[in-house]
Amino acid sequence: MINLSTLQLKMFHNGMIVGRIVTRNMATMPVDVPKKSYELVIVGGGAGGISIASRFVRYLRALKKPPNSIAVIEPRDTHFYQPLWTLVGAGIKDLSESGRPMAQVMPKGVDWIKEACSKIDPESKSVILSGATGTVNYRYLVVAAGINIDWDKVEGLLPALEQPNNGVCSNYSDRYVMRTWQTIKQFQGGNAVFTMPNTPIKCAGAPQKIMYLTDAHLCKNGVRDRTKITYYTSLPAVFSSKPYSDALTELCRKRDLNIMTRHNLVRVDSEKRLAYFEHLDRLDDPLSEVKYDMLHVTPPMSAPKFLKSLANDTSNGFVAVDPQTLQHVQYEDIFALGDCSSLPTSKTAAAIALQNSILAKNLLQYIQYKESDNIGGSKLKFKAIYNGYSSCPIVTGNERCIMAEFDYDFKPLETFPFDQSKERRTMFLTKKYMLPFVYWNAMLKGYWSGPSIFRKIMHLGFK
């Protein structure tokens, strides 16, 4: 352990210092030589992995397990609160506010193995690392490995993002998010194009949030009247939950924001400033050629390849888990949550808030069941059931936000006793200030299970 009370970690973006993170807590540093076997191994140090690790440091201590019987496998140095990148890309927040050193958020009492994972062998109950450490065995495994961003699956996108001042940008990386704000500031009119790919992505509302924020900025600076804004989405509607989709469709109509459904970006020609789209309902048609002056791209995404051993024929490469219990459908000692899982709900931090609580309860129940004397007894029936809750604060510009909350059926599951499909400043302030505070100070420490308790309280006496 070391004290980081005087250490200032500078965050760099394309060679430029964009901020500093000052830490005052004791840090959990990576272990030089991890143990060969752990009671619990957690793959991934993102929102899901850290929150589960924080909970089980307390749980396993209560079960009188040896100290440091948990390992977290995570190669990155910085932990990012990625929902903030929408506001970073719009110039409302600084990039430095979205990240903290991984050593600071890693809970004390775990072994941090600072390596990437190359394979999981569920038969031998082992995780194969990509570095020199080799193999780590587990008794129980939680997979929280996130999702891969496939920049290379859009032809010409990566070269375009590396070239200066060509109008191409994306909020989906700490490397490129500041480029979005620079592009918006420099934009002087023309065609502004925003895309949503034909794959699962993290936060399916984010591709349109930056469109609304761009619209608001251009209106403020007198550029909007010489701008055409178009949103190309692979989906058949602007949003998956109908009440919010209806509200957003009407909002787009009033603000002259054009929606092109069932379109998927496949190629970018940054020299000619052309974007090429396939029409998903007419794949034999020639690609649509769209001229742009600004192009915000949400890249395709996919499950990490090393999770292949935990997928099945219907999970599309993601870890195949029971949608209610989060336990693997084949291997009882494996659980998964977040973006890497097959859970059929929107991949958001809000979803992970409830998932980490459900998973923790069920895994603890499973551990107690396996270690009890009731061998050969009745089959375990989990008490905690996940209903698919997810939330997407859709910032609509002008310091307003639609707070979309829904379940597996995409039916509204709203916390507040008013219609959340309407734009509200209170919801924008919640997105900007309250949710980041809760994330850093409660969720990552294993004390936040989502707003279900507040929902029950706030709906007393209300329909």
N, C-alpha and C positions, 0 to 999 in steps of 0.2 A: 504494500500500500504506500502511496505517496500523497502528500497534501498539495493540492493545486491552488492554494489560496492566492498565490502571487503570479500564477501562470496565465498568460494571455495567449489564447490560441487564435491566430489570424486565419480567416477564411479567405481563400483566393478564388477568383473567377476569371479565367482566361488571362492569368498573369496580373490581375488587378486586385488589390485588397478591397473587399467589400464590407468588412466589419470585423469585430472582435468578439470573442466569447470569453467572458471572465468567469471562472468557476471558483467556488469557495468550499466545495465539499471534498471529502475524502474520495479518492478514485479507486475503482477496481481495475487493476492492470492485468494484461494477458498473462497466462501461466506459461513459463518456458517449456516445461515438460508436463503435459496433462497426464492424469491417471489413465490406466488402460480400460477402466470400467467405472461407470457411474450409475447411481440409482435412477437419475432422470437426465436425459440429454435433450436439449432444446436446439433445434436447427433454425437459426435466424435471430438477429438482434434488433428487429424492427418493433413496431407497436405490439404485435401479438407475442413475440418471443420475450421481450423484456417484462411485459405485464404478467405473463405466466411465471417467469422466473421469480419475480418479486413475491407473488403469492406463495409459490412452493418453497421459498426460503423459510417462510413462516410455517407452512404446513408440515414440511419434513422435520423441522425442528420440534414441532409438537408431537410428531410420531417417534421422536428420539433417534432420528437417523444421524449418522456421523456428519460433522461439519464438511462443507464443500462436497456434498454428494450430488450436486447439480452442475452440469456443464452447459454453457451456452456457446455454440459455434457461430462465430460472426467475424468476417474478415475486415469490415469497414472501421475506420477511425472515428467517423462522425455519424451521429444519429439525427435524422431529419424528421421534423413534423411537416410532412409533405402537403397536407391540406392548406398550409399557409402560402404555398407557391402561387396559387391563383392571385392572391393579393400582392405578392412580390412581383409577379409579371405585370401587374397593373400599376406599379409604383406606389402602392399603399403601405407596404411593409418592406423592411430590409431583409435581404437573404440571411444575414447573420442572426436574425430573430428566429429563423426556422430550424437552426441546428445547434446541437450541443455535443461535446466530446463523448464518444461512446463510453469512455472510462467513467464519465460522470453519471450516466444513466444506468450503467450495469449494476445490479444490486450487489451489495456486499454479502458474501457467503456463497458465491458461485465461482466456478472456475471458468474464466473467459478464454476459450480457445480461438485465437485470432487467425483462423484459416478458413478457406472456402471448402465446401463440401462437394465431393465429386460423385459419390454414390451412396445409396442406402441399401443395405442387405437385410431385409426383414427376417429372413430365415435364420441367419446367424446372429441377429440382433446387434448389428454393428453399423457404424457410420464411417465411410472411407473418406479421408481428408485429401485434399489436393496437394498439400505441402509435405514436409519431411516427417511430420508427426505420425502419419500412417493411419491407424484404425483406432476408433474409440467404441467400446461396447456399451450397451445400455440395458437397463432392465425395463424402463419405460421411455417412450420417445414422443416428443411433441414437435411437429413440423410447422414452422412459421416462416417459411423461406421467401415469402413475397412473390413477385411476378417479374418475369423478364421483359425488358423493353426492346423490341426488335426494330431498331432504327433502320437496319439494312433491308427490311422487307418492303420498304418504299424506295424504289429506284431513284437515286440521285439525292435522297434526303440528307444523308450524313455529309457529303461534300457541300451541300447548300448551307447547312448549319455552321460549317467551319469557315465559310466565306463572309467577309464583312459587308454590311449595308446592302443586302440583296432582298430584303423584305421577308425572308423565311425565319420563323422562330418557333419555339415550343416551350411550354411551361413544365414539361415532364422530366426535367433533369436540373440539378443544381448547376450544371455546367452551362445550360442554355437559358435558364429562366430570366436572367437579367437582360438577355438579348431581346426578349419579348417587350420589356419596358422601353428599351432603346428604339425598337422598331415602331412602337406606338407613338413615342414622342416625335420621331422624325417623319411620320406619315403625313403627307400633305394632300391626300385625296386619291381617288381611284377605286379599284376593286380590292376589298378586304375579304379574304376567304378563310373560313374556319372549318376544321375537319374532325370527324368522329369515325374511327376505323371499324372494320368488320371483325372484331375480336373482343373477348372480355378485356376490360381495362380497369385500372383502379380509379375510382370516383367517376362514374359515367356522366356526372353532371358538369365536371370541370371543363370539357371542351366548349360548352356553350357559355359558361360563366365568363370566360375571358372575352367572348364576343360582346356580352352585355357591358362589361367594363370598358372595352374599347369604344363602343358606341357612346357611352357616357362621357369619356374623355374627349372624343371628337366633337361632340355637341358643345362641350364646355369651351373648346378652343376654336370654334367656328369653322371646323373642317367637315362636319357631318353632311352638309348640304351638297358637297361635291364627292360624296363617297357612296358606293354601293356595298352593302354588307350581306354576305351569303354564308349560310351554315350548311355544309354538306355532311349528312349523317347516314350511316349504314342502316339505321333503325327505320321502322315504318312510321314513327312519330317522333316528336321532339324529346319526349321523355317516356319512361316505361310505365309510370303510374298515371292513370288516366286523369284524375282530378288536377294533378300538377301539370300534366301535359296540356290539358285544355287551357289552364291559366297562362302557361308559357306561350302557347300558340297565339292566344289573343294579344299577349304582350308584344310578340314579334310582329303581329299585324299592325298594331298601333305605332310601333317604332320603325316600320318599314325594314324589318330584318327578314331576309328571304330564307326560306327553309327548303332544302333539296333533300328529300328522303331517299333511302336505298342507294346511296352513292358511296363508293369506297375509293379513296386515294391510292393509286398504285405507282405513280411516277411524278417526279419534280424535275423540271428543266429550269434551273436558276439563271442560266444565261439569257434565255428568252422570256423568263418569268411566266412559265406555263405550268399548270397543274393538270394531270390527267386522271380521270375518274372512270371506273367501271360502274355500270348500272347493274345492281345485284339481281334484278328481276329480268334483265335482258343481257346476259353475259356474252351472247354472240354478237351484240352490237359493237361497233367501233367505240374506242374510248372517247369520252367527252373531254375536249380541250378547253381549259378555262384560263383566261388571262388574269393575273393577279398583280397587285402592287404591294399587298401584305398577305402573307400566308402563314397562319398559325396551324401547326400540324400536331395532332394527337397521334403518336405512332402506334402501330400494332403491338400487341403484347401476348405473351404465352407463358405457360408453366415452365419453371426451370427444368432443364433436361435431366438432371440427376434424380428427379422425382419419378422417373419412368417406372421404377419397380413398385411404386405405391399407387399407380394409376390403374384404371381398368378401361374396358371398351367404351364406357359411356362418360368418362370423366374428362375427356379431351386433354389428357396429360397431367391434369391436376390430381392432388391426393384425394382418392376416393373415400369419402367419409359419410357416415349416416347424417342426414341433414338435421336431425333433431338432437342427437347426442354428441356429434363431432368425433366419434370413435371410428377408426378405420373399418371398412366393411368386411375385411378379411383378417387383419392382424389386430387382435384385441388390445395389445400393449402399445398401440400407436394411435395418437390423436393428432388432429390438425385444425388450424384456424386461419382466418385471414385470406389474403389474396391467393395463396398457393393451394387452397382447398377447393373442393368441388361444390361447395355450398352454393345453391342457386339463388343468390341474392347479390345485391350491389356490393362491390368490393370497396368499402370505405372504412375509415378509422372508427366511425360511429358503430359500424357493424362489429368490429373487433372488440369494442368496449363491452358489448353484451356477450360476444362469443368467448372472450377470455374468462368471464365469470362462469358461463355454462361449462366450458371445458375443464376449468379448475375443479369445479364441484364434482363432475363426473369422473375425472381422473383420480381425484382423492377417494371417491367412493370405490372405484375399481381397485386401487391400491389396498384399501382396507379390506375389501372383499377377498383379494388374492392372498392376503397375509392372515386372514382369519382361520379359525380351526374348522370352519364349516366347509370342508372340502367335499365335493360331490353333492352339495346342497342344491337348492333351486337356482335357476339361472338369474343372474344379476339384472335387475330392472332399474335403470337410471332414474333419478328423481328430477334432475334438471333437464328441461326441454327447450331447445332453441326454436323460436317462431319465425326466424328469418329477418328480424328487425334490422333495418339499416336506415341511415339518414344522409341526406345530401343538402347542405345549406347552399341554395342556388343564389349567389350574389347577382342581382339584376342591375347593378349600377346605381349611381346617385345615392349611395349609402342605404340601399334597400336590399332585402333578401327574402326569398321564399324558402321556408324551412320545411323541406320535404322529408317526411318520415313514413315508412311503410314496412309491410311484412313480406313473407314469401309470395303471397298472392298479389303484391303491389297495391294492396289496399292501405289507405292512410292509417297510421298508428301514431297519432299526434300527441305530443306531450302537453301542449298548452290548450286551455279551454276556449280557443278561438280558431277561426279558419286560417290555417297556415299556408294555404295556397295563395294568399294575398301578400303583396310586398309590404314589408314592415321594417322600420329602422331599428326596432328593438332586436329583430332577428339578425340584422347586419352587425350590431354591436356584440351580440352573442357570438357570432362567427369570428369577429375580429379580435375580441378580448377574452371572453369567457371560455370558449372551447380550447384555445391554446393553454390557458391557465390550468384548466382541468386536466388536460393531457399531460403536462409536465409534472404537476404536483399531486395528481391522484391516480390517473390511469396507469402510468408507467410504474407507479409504486404499488400497484395491485389493489387499489382501493376504489376504483370506479367501475361500475357494472352497467353503465348506461342510465338513462333517465326514467326507467320504469317506475321507481318509487315516487318520483316527483309527478309522473303522469297520473298515478292513482290519487295522489293528494290534490292535484290541481283540477281533477275532473269530479271531485266530490260535489254533488249537487248540480252538475252540469251534464248536458247531453253530449 
